[in-house]
Amino acid sequence: MTITLTPHAQELLEQQLANGGSPEQVIERALESLSKAEPPAGRKKKTPEEAVADIRELRKGLTLGGLKIKDLINEGRKY
């Protein structure tokens, strides 16, 4: 495999090589860090129906303290 580096990437690689190690080790460490930072690629996306069901489940037990939406709208009109 051949990789062409940008000037910035070349500079970063040279800085890391100055700290010791081979180019392969530097790239391997970078890829390991990247794989830990990103979520797994195999994670299944939810369908819209599943997302709605999750939202409805999360809102259970949440209230406006007895207020109605209309009351809040009217309160907002006062100011």
VONU-123499 format. One line per 2 residues: number of its first residue (from 1); their letters; for each residue x, y, z of N, C-alpha, C, O. Coordinates in pm, 1 decimal. Layout:
# residues N
NUM> a> X Y Z X Y Z X Y Z X Y Z | ... .
This chain:
# residues 79
1> mt> 83.8 -116.3 0.0 0.0 0.0 0.0 89.5 124.2 0.0 188.6 131.5 72.5 | 52.1 219.7 -82.0 126.4 344.2 -90.1 38.6 456.4 -37.3 -77.5 468.9 -76.1 .
3> it> 94.0 537.0 50.6 20.9 648.7 109.0 93.7 777.6 74.4 214.6 789.1 94.4 | 19.2 874.3 22.4 75.5 1005.4 -7.4 31.9 1101.3 102.2 -87.6 1119.5 125.5 .
5> lt> 127.0 1161.4 168.2 98.0 1251.6 279.6 92.6 1396.5 233.6 164.3 1438.0 142.5 | 6.4 1471.1 298.5 4.4 1615.7 276.0 125.9 1674.3 347.2 184.9 1607.4 432.0 .
7> ph> 164.0 1795.9 315.2 277.7 1856.5 385.6 256.7 1862.0 537.6 350.2 1840.9 615.0 | 134.1 1890.4 578.5 105.2 1895.9 723.2 119.7 1757.3 786.7 176.7 1743.3 894.8 .
9> aq> 67.5 1655.2 718.3 78.7 1519.3 769.9 225.4 1475.9 774.9 267.3 1407.3 868.2 | 301.9 1515.9 675.2 445.0 1484.6 672.4 514.8 1546.7 793.1 597.7 1482.8 857.8 .
11> el> 480.6 1670.9 822.2 540.4 1741.0 936.6 504.9 1671.9 1068.2 590.3 1654.6 1155.2 | 377.0 1632.4 1081.9 334.9 1562.9 1203.4 405.7 1429.2 1218.9 447.2 1392.5 1328.8 .
13> le> 419.0 1357.4 1109.5 487.9 1228.5 1113.6 633.7 1246.9 1153.5 685.6 1170.0 1234.2 | 699.7 1346.8 1098.6 839.1 1372.7 1133.8 853.9 1409.4 1281.3 951.5 1370.3 1345.3 .
15> qq> 758.8 1483.5 1334.8 762.6 1517.9 1477.2 751.4 1392.0 1562.5 823.4 1376.3 1661.2 | 660.3 1302.1 1523.7 643.3 1178.7 1599.8 764.1 1086.3 1585.2 800.7 1016.5 1679.8 .
17> la> 825.2 1085.7 1468.4 944.2 1002.7 1448.3 1061.1 1054.4 1531.2 1146.6 976.7 1573.5 | 1065.0 1185.5 1554.4 1171.0 1242.4 1637.2 1159.9 1191.5 1780.8 1259.7 1184.7 1852.6 .
19> ng> 1037.2 1155.4 1822.9 1016.5 1101.2 1958.0 1054.4 954.3 1967.0 1055.5 896.9 2076.0 | 1085.0 894.2 1855.6 1125.2 753.7 1854.0 1018.9 666.7 1790.8 900.2 699.1 1794.6 .
21> gs> 1061.6 557.1 1733.2 968.9 463.9 1670.7 976.1 471.0 1519.6 1031.5 564.2 1461.4 | 918.9 370.5 1459.1 918.0 363.5 1313.1 788.5 427.1 1260.9 693.4 445.7 1336.8 .
23> pe> 785.3 460.2 1130.8 661.8 515.5 1074.3 542.3 421.0 1093.6 430.3 466.1 1117.9 | 566.7 290.8 1082.6 459.6 193.9 1099.5 401.8 199.0 1241.1 280.4 191.1 1259.7 .
25> qv> 491.2 212.6 1341.8 444.5 220.3 1480.5 365.1 347.6 1505.7 263.9 345.3 1575.8 | 410.5 458.2 1449.0 340.6 586.1 1466.3 201.1 577.6 1406.0 104.1 621.0 1468.0 .
27> ie> 190.3 522.3 1286.2 60.6 510.5 1219.3 -29.1 413.7 1294.4 -149.1 437.9 1307.2 | 26.8 305.5 1343.6 -52.0 208.0 1419.0 -108.8 270.6 1545.9 -225.7 249.5 1578.3 .
29> ra> -27.0 347.5 1618.3 -75.4 415.5 1739.5 -186.0 514.3 1705.6 -285.0 524.5 1778.1 | -169.5 587.3 1595.3 -270.6 685.0 1554.1 -401.9 615.6 1519.0 -509.2 663.7 1555.5 .
31> le> -394.1 503.6 1449.0 -514.9 430.4 1412.2 -583.2 370.5 1534.4 -706.0 366.7 1540.8 | -505.2 323.9 1631.1 -563.9 270.6 1754.6 -637.5 380.3 1829.8 -747.5 358.0 1880.6 .
33> sl> -577.7 498.4 1837.2 -643.2 611.2 1904.5 -771.5 650.4 1832.3 -872.7 680.3 1895.6 | -766.5 649.9 1701.5 -883.3 685.3 1621.8 -995.2 584.3 1640.0 -1111.8 622.3 1649.9 .
35> sk> -961.5 456.9 1644.6 -1065.1 354.4 1659.9 -1130.6 360.7 1796.9 -1247.5 324.6 1810.2 | -1059.3 405.2 1898.1 -1117.5 419.5 2032.1 -1209.0 541.4 2038.5 -1306.3 541.8 2114.0 .
37> ae> -1179.0 643.9 1960.6 -1255.2 768.6 1966.4 -1385.8 760.3 1888.9 -1480.3 831.8 1922.2 | -1394.7 676.1 1787.2 -1513.5 666.4 1703.6 -1603.2 553.2 1750.6 -1554.5 452.2 1801.3 .
39> pp> -1735.4 569.7 1734.1 -1825.6 459.9 1770.1 -1807.6 343.8 1673.7 -1761.6 363.4 1561.2 | -1842.9 224.1 1716.0 -1825.9 107.9 1628.6 -1905.8 123.3 1499.3 -2018.4 172.9 1499.8 .
41> ag> -1846.0 80.3 1390.0 -1909.4 94.7 1259.1 -2028.8 1.6 1244.2 -2118.0 29.2 1164.0 | -2032.7 -105.9 1317.9 -2140.1 -202.0 1306.4 -2265.9 -162.8 1382.5 -2362.7 -238.7 1384.0 .
43> rk> -2266.4 -49.0 1443.9 -2381.5 -5.5 1522.5 -2501.5 16.2 1430.9 -2493.1 89.6 1332.4 | -2611.5 -47.4 1463.8 -2731.0 -42.0 1380.3 -2802.3 91.1 1398.8 -2821.8 137.0 1511.3 .
45> kk> -2841.2 152.9 1287.6 -2919.6 274.9 1294.6 -3063.9 238.5 1322.9 -3113.1 133.4 1281.9 | -3130.2 328.0 1394.0 -3269.6 304.7 1427.9 -3359.8 349.5 1314.1 -3329.3 443.5 1240.7 .
47> tp> -3470.7 279.9 1302.0 -3572.3 323.2 1207.7 -3646.1 441.0 1269.8 -3639.6 459.7 1391.3 | -3715.4 520.2 1190.6 -3792.3 631.4 1248.5 -3892.0 584.1 1354.4 -3913.5 652.6 1454.4 .
49> ee> -3952.1 469.0 1333.0 -4048.3 415.8 1429.7 -3980.5 384.9 1563.8 -4035.5 413.0 1670.2 | -3860.7 326.8 1556.7 -3786.8 296.2 1679.6 -3744.9 423.7 1751.1 -3748.7 430.5 1874.0 .
51> av> -3704.8 524.7 1674.7 -3664.1 651.4 1735.5 -3782.0 717.5 1806.7 -3766.4 769.4 1917.3 | -3899.2 715.9 1744.2 -4018.6 773.6 1807.0 -4052.9 697.0 1934.0 -4086.0 757.4 2036.1 .
53> ad> -4045.2 565.4 1928.3 -4074.5 484.1 2046.8 -3977.7 517.7 2160.2 -4018.4 525.4 2276.1 | -3850.0 537.8 2127.6 -3750.8 573.8 2229.7 -3781.5 710.2 2291.1 -3771.5 727.5 2412.6 .
55> ir> -3818.7 806.9 2207.3 -3850.7 940.9 2256.9 -3971.5 935.2 2349.5 -3972.7 997.5 2455.7 | -4072.4 860.3 2308.6 -4192.1 847.8 2393.3 -4159.7 780.1 2524.9 -4215.3 816.7 2628.5 .
57> el> -4071.7 683.0 2522.8 -4032.0 614.9 2645.8 -3954.9 709.8 2738.1 -3974.3 707.8 2859.7 | -3868.3 792.0 2681.0 -3789.3 885.2 2761.1 -3874.4 993.3 2826.8 -3841.1 1041.2 2935.1 .
59> rk> -3983.3 1031.7 2762.4 -4064.0 1140.3 2816.9 -4162.9 1094.7 2922.8 -4227.0 1178.4 2986.3 | -4177.0 965.5 2943.4 -4268.7 915.4 3045.5 -4225.3 967.3 3181.9 -4107.6 961.4 3217.7 .
61> gl> -4321.6 1017.7 3256.5 -4294.0 1068.8 3390.4 -4250.3 1213.6 3393.2 -4237.2 1271.5 3501.1 | -4227.3 1274.3 3276.8 -4188.9 1414.8 3271.9 -4315.2 1499.6 3259.2 -4400.4 1473.8 3174.2 .
63> tl> -4325.8 1600.2 3344.3 -4444.3 1685.1 3342.1 -4403.8 1831.5 3339.8 -4286.7 1866.4 3354.6 | -4503.5 1915.2 3321.0 -4483.1 2060.4 3326.6 -4532.9 2115.2 3459.9 -4560.2 2234.5 3472.6 .
65> gg> -4544.4 2027.5 3558.6 -4588.9 2071.0 3690.3 -4734.6 2114.2 3691.6 -4771.1 2206.7 3764.2 | -4818.3 2048.2 3612.2 -4960.4 2080.8 3609.3 -4997.4 2188.2 3508.8 -5116.1 2213.0 3487.5 .
67> lk> -4900.6 2252.4 3446.8 -4929.6 2355.1 3346.9 -4965.1 2290.0 3214.1 -4923.9 2177.8 3184.7 | -5041.6 2362.2 3135.4 -5074.3 2317.0 3000.8 -4989.0 2395.1 2901.9 -4941.5 2504.5 2932.1 .
69> ik> -4970.4 2338.4 2785.2 -4893.3 2405.6 2680.5 -4957.1 2540.4 2647.3 -4885.9 2639.0 2628.2 | -5090.2 2545.8 2640.0 -5159.7 2671.9 2610.6 -5126.6 2778.0 2715.4 -5109.9 2895.4 2682.2 .
71> dl> -5117.2 2736.3 2842.5 -5082.2 2831.4 2948.7 -4942.0 2888.4 2925.8 -4918.9 3007.8 2944.7 | -4851.0 2803.5 2885.8 -4714.5 2849.4 2861.0 -4709.4 2943.9 2741.1 -4636.4 3043.1 2742.9 .
73> in> -4786.8 2913.0 2637.1 -4791.1 3000.8 2519.4 -4845.3 3137.7 2558.5 -4789.6 3240.7 2520.5 | -4953.8 3137.9 2634.4 -5012.7 3264.6 2676.9 -4918.8 3342.0 2768.6 -4914.6 3464.9 2763.5 .
75> eg> -4845.2 3272.6 2850.5 -4747.5 3338.6 2939.2 -4638.9 3404.1 2855.6 -4593.5 3513.9 2888.0 | -4597.1 3338.6 2749.3 -4494.8 3393.8 2661.7 -4542.5 3516.4 2586.4 -4462.1 3602.9 2551.7 .
77> rk> -4670.6 3525.1 2561.0 -4724.2 3642.7 2488.9 -4723.4 3766.6 2573.3 -4726.5 3877.5 2520.0 | -4719.3 3751.2 2704.0 -4724.4 3867.7 2794.1 -4597.8 3951.8 2784.6 -4599.3 4071.7 2812.1 .
79> y> -4486.9 3886.7 2744.8 -4358.8 3958.4 2749.7 -4308.5 3988.8 2615.0 -4202.0 4048.7 2600.9 .
